[in-house]
Amino acid sequence: MSEDYVLELEHIRKEYPGVVALKDVTLQLRRGEVLGLIGENGAGKSTLIKCCSGAVIPTSGKIRVNGKEFDRMTPQLAAENGIAIIYQEFNNVGELSAAENLFLGRPIRKGIVIDRKAMEEEAAKAFAQLQIKINPKELVKNLSVGYQQMIEIAKAIQQNAQVLIMDEPSAPLTTNEVENMFKVVELLRKKGVSIIYISHRLEEIFRLSDRIEVIRDGEYVDTLITPKATVDQLIKMMVGREMTQKYPPRKDCIDHSKVVLELKNVFGNGDRDISFQIHAGEVLGLGGLVGAGRTEIAEVIFGSKPMESGTILLNGKQIHPKSPREAIDLGIALVPEDRKRHGALLTNSIKNNINMPIYERISKLSVIDAGTEKSTAEKYRKEIQIKCPTINQLVKNLSGGNQQKVILGKWLAANSQLIIFDEPTRGIDVGAKYEIYKLINDLVEAGRSVLMISSEMEELIGMSDRIVVLAEREITGELQKEEFNADTIMAYASAIKDKKEAS
Amino acid sequence: MSTLNSKNFLKSNAIWLVFIIEVIIFAIASGGTFIGPNNIINIARQVSYYGIASIGMTFVILIAGIDLSIGSIITIVNVVCAYLMVNMGVNMWIAVIISLALATLIGVLNGGMVASIGIPALIATFASQTIFEGVAYLISGGRPISGYDSNFGIFGRWALGPVPICAIIMVACFAIGSFILNKSFFGRYFYAIGGNEEAAELSGIRVNRIKYLIYALSGLFAGLAGIVLLSRSGSAQSTVGKGLEFDVITCVVLGGVSVNGGVGSMSGVVAGVLIIGSLTNGMILMDVSEYTQMVVKGVVLAVAVGIDCLSKKRQAT
């Protein structure tokens, strides 16, 4: 019966032009339980919770809160019905005090004057209830991330939230802060608050949740009772296939006699003394932690950031690209990490995107050869299977995977010999990932070279022929294919710290 | 599918519908005078100079920029061209070429401030607006300059049969503008930069060079507008261009060019120019006071930008 459930989502479907984000997802949340929600990147977790908050309007499906049925939520409706979401980014105002933030938008007043004292007293009570020690007078910008999150939670509880949805709450926190957050979650559960807890970290899910729901590629997979579930089982459900099939096979295509790119003692953009080689037909993986200086070196090679000293050789010839234009004309391409900001021209058509680097090559006296423009776009649309009704479609209406293909198409049109991928599959759904990997294989099998930056260990190991690891802006290690091992890579990625501690 | 198409058709041509309704209203209100041949020729002459200036402005707004200096460019071209012809006895054509070169140079200066130094376009072009208004005053001493070559009438006074030559110049300029936007790679670059400057740079567009080009073109088209205006008025005044950038920006934005950049078409701007031109003319015909005209034009600008922003907001969800 539906009284058992505080929140029910039934057969939620969400379509965007050209892509289905949610195919059919059902979720049931019991009173006073913690429900872990897991799935790979792009499985549809964020879209699903946005349907609960009213930020996304489902194409079809029902949302039921305490038995009341809705076709869609609005932010007001969600608040009235006691649904609150703690996003990874907080809605706090740094320049206001903790108490003022708690009552943001609905301050306690005495006549027309804001009653600061009453707010501070109420805030102190609210914080004490959650057993958190925050001085209500403290400005929020002076508080740690953990406490800022606590204020968000306190705000939700203050507003009588019965359903609390937490999206990767532990991601920005330190280990201690995570422990504190767990305590608060336990406390809330005892008070009868229902919680949907989204996390990539399975150990957290196991520790906190009563039940675990798995979604994959926008579809409901299963819901398990936590004590009966195992890690292997969950991973299999999330991925939906054996790990060994995840990376398409590649022919042996490395030409060791031909060095395409060589960096010798390159300094610049914050990186120090970077030296490595890439051969024709090779995928060189660039590993390391976020902030290790991988994107930075890519920017130097691509000419978008200046080199301070050192030598870059392309096919044995010294180069020094000072702008992306120069790099592109030399045959270097960059598929950037932030696809929407740096990669694709979202408000332009597929045709224009693909031709963008070569317009001057296909124009005479600045007049574009419209035939070539069209045939080039059609050629790469077919070759790399960009799924779209026409090449005149705007890129913003494509799915992430297809946007990535458009960017790749652009560089193929420009006849690039060295293609740098910065996090090639970030935010791309599983099926499309596999296609991107196949395209990378096609590139190297055709004799091109790839430099691939990846923070996904599996992807790095699965796709690279050789891996160079950076830490704190320097190279700390290089691994040949037979030496690939996640632990070794992690060790190199944190190598400099160890050295410092040792000395 | 067909309902979708007709909806799109209506949406993309709504601006022309507005124009037609406007013409009908004025035609009835003026008892037919408004659509009489004399008045139509009159409107053609009146819109020609800001029609010409609106082409450069279209490019500027397409890359999410703004050019407030074109009023002053029009003024300085008036003063310099007249000064060269009257006070220095320079040949008419040479005076025109020098004036246009000066206008282009001011545009390049704007481009430099925006692209190389990074001053926000609003402030950079506002600065040059003030500077060149002052310079025009210094050259003329505030006195009108008149009495130049009667052949100079070709740009603004003469007509080919019933068609004013200035209207022909405007149509030619619109054709050039449309060609640049649709057939040359520069147009693709303008849309790309307006859509996302960073991604455009990383796709191999030398964004700074294009910005120089665009502000230079804005200067050049404004200069040409200045020549037409000088020819029409018969005397160069140091206040002639004041506030003209406002009319031109209104035309462009009304024509559907998004102030956020990346969206717009030349044909829309033509409609925008015709709407503002006939609105001004109609109001003068109806004896509406100058101050009321200001109110109406201000409202039109706010509504035009408002519609653009609202449709963007709706797209976001």
Interface residues (C-beta under 8 A of the other chain):
Chain A: I57 F302 S304 S323 P324 R325 I328 D329 L334 P336 R341 H342 G343 A344 L345 L346 T347 N348 N352 N353 N355 M356 P357 Y359 E360 S363 S366 V367 I368 A370 K410 A414
Chain B: K183 S184 F185 F186 R188 Y189 Y191 A192 G194 G195 N196 E198 A199 A200 E201 L202 S203 G204 I205 R206 G262 V263 T317
